[in-house]
Amino acid sequence: AAVNNPVNKLTLSKTLEKNRKQIVYNIKQTVTVGIMNGDSMPTMAKKIQNDVDQNYRKAMLITRTEVHRVRETGHNDSAKVLDDKLAEADYKYRMVKQWRSKQDRVTRHTRLANHVMMHGKVVLQDEDFDLGNGITAPCPGQSGKAYHDCNCRCRVSRDLLSDEEFFEKTGRHFPKVEKPKE
């Protein structure tokens, strides 16, 4: 996920815009190597700071956002592999994901992005969350909209549920459940 991370929507000054490809490449490298080495966010931000006109605040924003995006994407991709096998074999259980917000005073709650409202929403692993206003995302940090993704601290928890349990939580049934295996 770190290698394929597009680092899209990065705003740069006119001077830096000329070197956009190199800057995005450097950010991807720093995040990838930082995650593999277990580097702290400040350590990665200090390295990224060189690419963004020595602006530490911007470097920290980029670091937090991109590390979060990579982490959530990795978890989502792993869970998808398991859920694909469950769905393919038509087992009684399916992997579901539940949006978890921090639920503190700084949890995002704006007209465009309301992560307070998202807390507790449950969908099947292969579905996207509906963030409102026509925006969907498979997991936090993946909407492609800065007002949802930048500095997002939400995460997704996962569980195996039967069709009955899923119906209790969502009012919906699994698609195409006929004779599930135990």
C-alpha positions, 0 to 999 in steps of 0.5 A, a space after each residue: 500500500 505504501 509503494 502504490 500510495 498516490 499521494 494525491 491532492 498535495 498542494 505545493 507552492 508554484 516553485 515546488 510545483 515544478 518538481 511535483 513528481 520528484 517530491 511525491 516520489 520522495 514522500 512515498 519513499 520516506 513513508 515506505 521506508 519509515 513504516 518498514 523501519 518503525 520510524 516515528 511520525 516526527 522522524 518521517 516529518 523531518 525528512 519530508 520537511 526538506 521537500 516542502 520548503 522546510 515547513 514542518 507543520 505541512 510535513 507533519 500533516 502529510 506524514 500523518 495523512 499518508 501513514 494513516 492512509 497506508 495503514 488503513 489500506 493495508 488492513 482493508 486489503 488483508 481483510 478483503 482477501 479473507 472475505 473473498 474466500 468466505 463469500 466464494 465458499 458461501 460460508 455462513 459468516 462474512 467479514 464486516 467492517 465498522 467505522 470507528 471515530 475517536 469520539 473526542 472534541 476534535 473528531 471531524 464534524 463539519 458540513 462536508 465531513 462528519 466523522 462523528 456521524 460515521 462512528 459505528 456504521 457497519 458495511 460488508 468488507 467488500 462495500 464502501 462506506 457512504 460518507 455523504 454528499 456523494 462521497 464513498 470510501 472503502 476505509 478512512 483516508 481513502 475518500 480522495 477528498 482532503 476534507 475527509 482524509 487529511 489528519 483523519 484519526 478514524 479507523 475500521 474494526 472488523 468482525 465475522 458476522 452471520 447473516 442474522 447478526 448483520 441484519 440486526 446491525 444494518 437491516 440488510 441481508 448478505 447478498 445471495 445467501 442460499 445454503 451457507 456452510 457452517 
